[in-house]
């Protein structure tokens, strides 16, 4: 079974600090980002499952993408960007 969880699009409204993080270093104000992950079993490293949840981040404006762990991603988003949800 393949269940993908996908966010609404988010527009970058402000860049607070520069970053060298893969893909994020090219993001500009006005770019639209979408976040998604596949629903899968996680039990930690000793249980044989995934230890961390990885999020696929797609920059719809520039056609770029990257994968980041949930912890890495929230750190980048909180520190570097201000986002607003794009109502569909």
N, C-alpha and C positions, 0 to 999 in steps of 0.2 A: 504494500500500500504506500502511496506517495502523496502525503498531505503537505502542502506548502502554505505557510502562514505569511501573509504579505501586508505591509502597512499601507496607509494612504500615502500619497506623495507629500513630501515636505520641501518647502522652498527655503533656501538659505537667505536670511535677512541681514545677517551681520557676521563678520569674521572678527573674533576677539583677539586672536593671536595666530601667528603663522605656525604651520606644522610641516614636518618632513614625512609624515605618515603616508604610506603608499596610497595613491589615488586622492586622498584628502588634500594633499599639497596643491592639487590643480583645481580644487573647488573654488568657485567665485560667487559673490553675492548674486542672487537671482537663479542659481542652479537649482534643479529639482532632484531630490534624492528619494529613493524607495528602499525599504528594508524588508528582507524576507529570510525565512529559515524553513527547513524541512522538519516536520514533526518526526522525531525519532527517539528511541530508547536511550536514556542516559542513567548510568548507575555509578559513575565514578571509575577511576582508573583500575582499582582492584577488582571491580565487578565485571570487567571486560567490555563495558559500554563506553560511550563518549564521556570524557571528563568535563568538557566545556561545551556550551552551545555556541555554534558559530553562526554569524549573521552575514548574509550576502547583501552588500550595499551597492546599489546601482545609481550612477549619476546619469539621469535621463538626458540632461542637457548636453553633456560631453561624450556620452557613449562609453564611459569608463566604469569599472567595477572593482570591488575587492571583497575579501572575506576577513572578518575580524571576530574574535571571541566577544561574547556579550560584555565582559569586563573591559576589554580594550576599547570597544566601541563607545560605551557610555562615558568612559574617561575622555575620549577625543571629543565627543559631542558636547559634553558639559563645559569643557575648557576652551574649545576652539570656535564653535559655531552657535548662532542663535537661529532657530528654525521656526517656521509657521506651517501648520497643516494647510494643504491646498484642498479646498472643498470641491468635491466632484459633483 
